[in-house]
């Protein structure tokens, strides 16, 4: 069973998982997952997929020019509060993509 099987299984809905979004957010923000160094986009997409694309969680991608360098960032919000991938400069990012 490789990664292709896992992805295909998720697409087909073979797994009936009930995932607590709070625990998922804590897991994706944990120091253990930081060991693998996933990007903010990978973590946000993972969260959105595993919460079955629930409309209460919003995936946002933003861009900014910070200190002359182009930056991008992805995060998850619920009720206008960041619950995944918080960044101290998040207000500097212009939202270019919002997925509910």
C-alpha positions in Angstrom: 0.0 0.0 0.0 1.7 3.1 -1.2 0.9 6.8 -1.2 -1.2 6.5 -4.4 -3.5 4.0 -2.6 -3.9 6.3 0.3 -4.7 9.3 -1.9 -7.2 7.3 -4.0 -8.8 5.9 -0.9 -9.3 9.4 0.5 -10.8 10.6 -2.8 -13.2 7.6 -2.9 -14.2 8.1 0.7 -13.2 4.6 1.9 -12.3 5.9 5.3 -15.1 7.2 7.5 -12.9 9.2 9.8 -14.3 11.6 12.4 -11.6 14.1 13.1 -11.7 16.7 15.8 -10.5 20.0 14.1 -8.9 21.3 17.3 -6.8 18.1 17.7 -5.9 18.2 14.0 -4.8 21.9 14.3 -2.7 21.0 17.4 -1.1 18.1 15.6 -0.3 20.1 12.4 1.3 22.8 14.6 3.2 20.4 16.8 7.0 20.2 17.0 6.9 16.7 15.7 5.4 17.7 12.4 7.9 20.6 12.2 10.6 17.9 12.0 9.3 17.1 8.5 9.1 20.9 7.6 5.8 20.9 5.7 5.0 24.2 4.1 2.1 26.3 5.4 0.3 25.5 2.2 0.7 21.7 2.7 -0.5 22.0 6.3 -3.5 24.1 5.3 -4.5 21.9 2.4 -4.2 18.8 4.7 -6.4 20.4 7.3 -9.0 21.4 4.8 -9.1 18.0 3.2 -9.3 16.1 6.5 -12.1 18.3 7.8 -14.0 17.2 4.7 -13.9 20.7 3.3 -16.2 22.0 6.0 -17.4 25.6 5.3 -16.7 26.7 8.8 -12.9 26.5 8.1 -11.6 28.9 5.5 -8.3 28.3 3.7 -6.6 31.6 2.8 -3.6 32.3 0.7 -1.9 35.7 0.9 1.0 37.5 -0.7 3.2 40.4 0.6 6.5 42.1 0.0 8.3 42.1 3.3 11.7 43.8 3.5 11.9 43.9 -0.3 11.2 40.1 -0.6 8.1 38.6 -2.1 6.4 36.3 0.5 3.4 34.0 0.4 1.5 32.4 3.3 -1.4 30.1 3.7 -3.5 29.7 6.8 -6.9 28.5 8.1 -9.4 30.7 9.8 -12.6 30.0 11.7 -14.9 32.9 12.8 -12.2 35.4 11.6 -9.6 33.8 13.9 -6.5 32.0 12.7 -6.5 28.5 14.0 -3.6 27.1 11.8 -0.3 28.7 10.6 -0.5 31.9 12.6 2.1 34.5 11.5 3.0 37.8 13.3 3.0 39.6 9.9 -0.3 38.1 8.7 -1.9 41.6 8.4 0.7 42.5 5.8 -0.5 39.8 3.5 -3.0 40.6 0.8 -5.5 37.8 0.4 -5.4 36.5 -3.1 -7.3 33.2 -2.6 -10.1 32.3 -0.2 -11.6 28.8 -0.1 -14.6 28.0 2.0 
